[in-house]
């Protein structure tokens, strides 16, 4: 793994851990009622997507089990055409996608 890929993986891991911290112990209904938390989480999800976009194509090819394309396009997944946050999609991403991604990144970084 080259140094740039490692840096971008760390950005992704830090963002995932930060948004998990923001939502730790929070129910979906509580998340739905807290727009400031939603905005903070959306920002961290954007960082994950942007960092994934900067991981080299070669590294992505060596690790095809990671959902690179869906992660890179995550911003368009959580924002509607009128730039409103799709809160349900954000919540599902937090619950379903990012924990597995965090685990896989930690394995790659051996942390």
Phi and psi in degrees as GROMACS dihedral restraints (atoms count N, CA, C in turn):
[ dihedral_restraints ]
;  ai    aj    ak    al  type     phi  dphi    fc
    3     4     5     6     1   -81.5    20    10
    4     5     6     7     1   164.7    20    10
    6     7     8     9     1   -61.0    20    10
    7     8     9    10     1   -41.4    20    10
    9    10    11    12     1   -62.2    20    10
   10    11    12    13     1   -42.5    20    10
   12    13    14    15     1   -62.6    20    10
   13    14    15    16     1   -41.5    20    10
   15    16    17    18     1   -62.2    20    10
   16    17    18    19     1   -41.5    20    10
   18    19    20    21     1   -61.6    20    10
   19    20    21    22     1   -45.8    20    10
   21    22    23    24     1   -68.9    20    10
   22    23    24    25     1   -35.4    20    10
   24    25    26    27     1   -64.2    20    10
   25    26    27    28     1   -37.8    20    10
   27    28    29    30     1   -66.6    20    10
   28    29    30    31     1   -39.0    20    10
   30    31    32    33     1   -58.8    20    10
   31    32    33    34     1   -43.7    20    10
   33    34    35    36     1   -63.2    20    10
   34    35    36    37     1   -46.9    20    10
   36    37    38    39     1   -62.5    20    10
   37    38    39    40     1   -45.4    20    10
   39    40    41    42     1   -61.3    20    10
   40    41    42    43     1   -41.2    20    10
   42    43    44    45     1   -65.9    20    10
   43    44    45    46     1   -42.5    20    10
   45    46    47    48     1   -63.0    20    10
   46    47    48    49     1   -45.1    20    10
   48    49    50    51     1   -64.4    20    10
   49    50    51    52     1   -36.2    20    10
   51    52    53    54     1   -66.1    20    10
   52    53    54    55     1   -46.4    20    10
   54    55    56    57     1   -68.7    20    10
   55    56    57    58     1   -30.6    20    10
   57    58    59    60     1   -65.4    20    10
   58    59    60    61     1   -38.0    20    10
   60    61    62    63     1   -62.6    20    10
   61    62    63    64     1   -44.1    20    10
   63    64    65    66     1   -59.8    20    10
   64    65    66    67     1   -32.9    20    10
   66    67    68    69     1  -109.1    20    10
   67    68    69    70     1     4.2    20    10
   69    70    71    72     1   -56.0    20    10
   70    71    72    73     1   127.0    20    10
   72    73    74    75     1    75.7    20    10
   73    74    75    76     1     5.6    20    10
   75    76    77    78     1   -92.4    20    10
   76    77    78    79     1   136.1    20    10
   78    79    80    81     1   -82.8    20    10
   79    80    81    82     1   166.1    20    10
   81    82    83    84     1   -62.6    20    10
   82    83    84    85     1   -40.2    20    10
   84    85    86    87     1   -66.5    20    10
   85    86    87    88     1   -36.8    20    10
   87    88    89    90     1   -65.9    20    10
   88    89    90    91     1   -43.1    20    10
   90    91    92    93     1   -59.3    20    10
   91    92    93    94     1   -43.4    20    10
   93    94    95    96     1   -62.6    20    10
   94    95    96    97     1   -24.9    20    10
   96    97    98    99     1   -97.1    20    10
   97    98    99   100     1     5.2    20    10
   99   100   101   102     1  -123.6    20    10
  100   101   102   103     1    84.5    20    10
  102   103   104   105     1   -60.7    20    10
  103   104   105   106     1   -30.7    20    10
  105   106   107   108     1   -67.2    20    10
  106   107   108   109     1   -39.9    20    10
  108   109   110   111     1   -66.3    20    10
  109   110   111   112     1   -41.3    20    10
  111   112   113   114     1   -57.8    20    10
  112   113   114   115     1   -45.3    20    10
  114   115   116   117     1   -63.9    20    10
  115   116   117   118     1   -41.8    20    10
  117   118   119   120     1   -64.9    20    10
  118   119   120   121     1   -42.2    20    10
  120   121   122   123     1   -66.4    20    10
  121   122   123   124     1   -42.8    20    10
  123   124   125   126     1   -58.9    20    10
  124   125   126   127     1   -39.7    20    10
  126   127   128   129     1   -62.2    20    10
  127   128   129   130     1   -43.0    20    10
  129   130   131   132     1   -67.3    20    10
  130   131   132   133     1   -36.6    20    10
  132   133   134   135     1   -64.3    20    10
  133   134   135   136     1   -39.5    20    10
  135   136   137   138     1   -60.9    20    10
  136   137   138   139     1   -41.2    20    10
  138   139   140   141     1   -61.7    20    10
  139   140   141   142     1   -42.5    20    10
  141   142   143   144     1   -57.2    20    10
  142   143   144   145     1   -47.2    20    10
  144   145   146   147     1   -64.6    20    10
  145   146   147   148     1   -43.8    20    10
  147   148   149   150     1   -66.7    20    10
  148   149   150   151     1   -40.4    20    10
  150   151   152   153     1   -66.1    20    10
  151   152   153   154     1   -40.4    20    10
  153   154   155   156     1   -61.0    20    10
  154   155   156   157     1   -38.8    20    10
  156   157   158   159     1   -62.0    20    10
  157   158   159   160     1   -26.8    20    10
  159   160   161   162     1   -92.9    20    10
  160   161   162   163     1    -2.4    20    10
  162   163   164   165     1   -73.6    20    10
  163   164   165   166     1   136.5    20    10
  165   166   167   168     1   -60.4    20    10
  166   167   168   169     1   148.6    20    10
  168   169   170   171     1   -60.8    20    10
  169   170   171   172     1   -35.9    20    10
  171   172   173   174     1   -61.9    20    10
  172   173   174   175     1   -45.9    20    10
  174   175   176   177     1   -65.2    20    10
  175   176   177   178     1   -43.0    20    10
  177   178   179   180     1   -57.8    20    10
  178   179   180   181     1   -42.0    20    10
  180   181   182   183     1   -64.6    20    10
  181   182   183   184     1   -31.7    20    10
  183   184   185   186     1   -75.2    20    10
  184   185   186   187     1   -17.0    20    10
  186   187   188   189     1  -131.1    20    10
  187   188   189   190     1    66.4    20    10
  189   190   191   192     1   -71.3    20    10
  190   191   192   193     1   -12.7    20    10
  192   193   194   195     1   -71.7    20    10
  193   194   195   196     1   -21.6    20    10
  195   196   197   198     1   -76.4    20    10
  196   197   198   199     1   138.2    20    10
  198   199   200   201     1   -80.3    20    10
  199   200   201   202     1    69.5    20    10
  201   202   203   204     1   -59.0    20    10
  202   203   204   205     1   -51.0    20    10
  204   205   206   207     1   -65.6    20    10
  205   206   207   208     1   -42.0    20    10
  207   208   209   210     1   -69.1    20    10
  208   209   210   211     1   -30.0    20    10
  210   211   212   213     1   -73.2    20    10
  211   212   213   214     1   -41.8    20    10
  213   214   215   216     1   -62.8    20    10
  214   215   216   217     1   -36.8    20    10
  216   217   218   219     1   -94.1    20    10
  217   218   219   220     1    17.1    20    10
  219   220   221   222     1   -62.5    20    10
  220   221   222   223     1   -31.7    20    10
  222   223   224   225     1   -59.1    20    10
  223   224   225   226     1   -44.8    20    10
  225   226   227   228     1   -70.1    20    10
  226   227   228   229     1   -20.7    20    10
  228   229   230   231     1   -74.5    20    10
  229   230   231   232     1   -34.9    20    10
  231   232   233   234     1   -96.9    20    10
  232   233   234   235     1   -13.2    20    10
  234   235   236   237     1  -112.0    20    10
  235   236   237   238     1   134.1    20    10
  237   238   239   240     1   -80.4    20    10
  238   239   240   241     1   175.2    20    10
  240   241   242   243     1   -62.5    20    10
  241   242   243   244     1   -27.0    20    10
  243   244   245   246     1   -94.9    20    10
  244   245   246   247     1    19.8    20    10
  246   247   248   249     1    65.5    20    10
  247   248   249   250     1    22.3    20    10
  249   250   251   252     1   -88.5    20    10
  250   251   252   253     1   141.5    20    10
  252   253   254   255     1   -73.5    20    10
  253   254   255   256     1   129.0    20    10
  255   256   257   258     1   -85.4    20    10
  256   257   258   259     1    91.3    20    10
  258   259   260   261     1   -61.9    20    10
  259   260   261   262     1   -39.0    20    10
  261   262   263   264     1   -63.2    20    10
  262   263   264   265     1   -41.8    20    10
  264   265   266   267     1   -66.6    20    10
  265   266   267   268     1   -39.7    20    10
  267   268   269   270     1   -60.8    20    10
  268   269   270   271     1   -47.5    20    10
  270   271   272   273     1   -60.5    20    10
  271   272   273   274     1   -45.6    20    10
  273   274   275   276     1   -63.9    20    10
  274   275   276   277     1   -36.6    20    10
  276   277   278   279     1   -63.8    20    10
  277   278   279   280     1   -43.8    20    10
  279   280   281   282     1   -61.4    20    10
  280   281   282   283     1   -44.5    20    10
  282   283   284   285     1   -77.8    20    10
  283   284   285   286     1   -39.2    20    10
  285   286   287   288     1  -103.1    20    10
  286   287   288   289     1   -41.1    20    10
  288   289   290   291     1   -94.4    20    10
  289   290   291   292     1   -48.8    20    10
  291   292   293   294     1   -70.4    20    10
  292   293   294   295     1   -33.8    20    10
  294   295   296   297     1   -60.9    20    10
  295   296   297   298     1   -41.4    20    10
  297   298   299   300     1   -66.4    20    10
  298   299   300   301     1   -42.2    20    10
  300   301   302   303     1   -61.9    20    10
  301   302   303   304     1   -43.2    20    10
  303   304   305   306     1   -57.5    20    10
  304   305   306   307     1   -46.5    20    10
  306   307   308   309     1   -59.4    20    10
  307   308   309   310     1   -44.3    20    10
  309   310   311   312     1   -67.2    20    10
  310   311   312   313     1   -39.6    20    10
  312   313   314   315     1   -65.9    20    10
  313   314   315   316     1   -43.3    20    10
  315   316   317   318     1   -58.9    20    10
  316   317   318   319     1   -39.6    20    10
  318   319   320   321     1   -63.2    20    10
  319   320   321   322     1   -43.3    20    10
  321   322   323   324     1   -64.4    20    10
  322   323   324   325     1   -39.0    20    10
  324   325   326   327     1   -84.1    20    10
  325   326   327   328     1    -9.8    20    10
  327   328   329   330     1    56.1    20    10
  328   329   330   331     1    48.4    20    10
